[in-house]
Amino acid sequence: MLPDALLSAEISRALGRPFRAVSAREAGGGCIHRALVLEGDGGRWFVKLNAADTLPMFEAEQDGLSALAATGAFRVPQPLCCGVADGLAYLALEYLPLDPVTERSGAIACGHALAALHRTTGARYGWRRDNFIGATPQANAESDSWTRFFADARLRPQLARAAAHGPALRKKGESLAEKLPAFFLDYRPPASLLHGDLWHGNAAMCGNAPAIFDPAVYYGDREADLAMTELFGGFPEAFYAAYREAWPLAEGYESRKTLYNLYHVLNHLNLFGAGYLRQAERMIDRLLAELRG
């Protein structure tokens, strides 16, 4: 366990002024990392901890948070520092008091903010570095083709990992990956800056401001973010109405939504086991049937 005094020293060094933790309490940090809230002279900080070899995850998170914060669309916890100390990797973030997005006004603000985030665009699909989706490495080699990027950097790596659950899934998935351009005959999405892992647990309200965190950023089709908000539920209908008011969606979103969420269901299959196998198979079968229809 990394001593509070050592964390205090790391934070002090990053701040350029003294910080001494007088309290440290466990906080919900997801299922991957341990999380603490350190409070004392000089402020309050949210600190994630894990084994030293997880430092690349923290470095990628720091990079993604900085990119999201630079747009000004959402309130984002500012990363302070990350590194390895006493054999543990750590990431220290600005502490934000957060509440769920439940009120209509907050949902509307979130919808408008997400549309504003997606207005930030890049020249190519992908990102300047690889990062992680949950605990899974996420490749982001840049591409001029969205369908090529989604097939090669999203579907195929997950299908390769899922081969352990049976060759049939991978074979059908490869068939789908080869046919991806058919879903984009009349649709050319701009390369929007995406949160990348936008389920309801990664969005909240900070006072009156919508906030997001725990990103897996890259430039891609904005619909991929919206699709994931629907995968596990939790976002009020006012959120979607506000987004569409700010930036209407193109025809064909319902089919592409299944395609984009397939990536996350495959990732859950690979992380958490066969409980997601049938869902992944059904999604692939549905998409292939649409192409045949």
Protein Blocks (a to p, Z undefined) as FASTA:
>chain_A
ZZfklmmmmmmmmnopacddfbdcdddebjkbccdddddehiacddddddfklmmmmmmm
mmmmmmmmmnomaccdddfbdcdeehiacdddddddddddfbfklmmmmmmmmmmmmmpc
cfbecdfbdcdehjbccdfbdcfbfklmmmmmmmmmmmmmmmmnojklmmmmmmmmmmmm
mmmmmgccdddddehlacfklgccehjaccdehiabddddfklmmmmmmmngoiafklmm
mmmmmoccdehklmmmmmmmmmmmmmmmmmnojklmmmmmmmmmmmmmmmmZZ
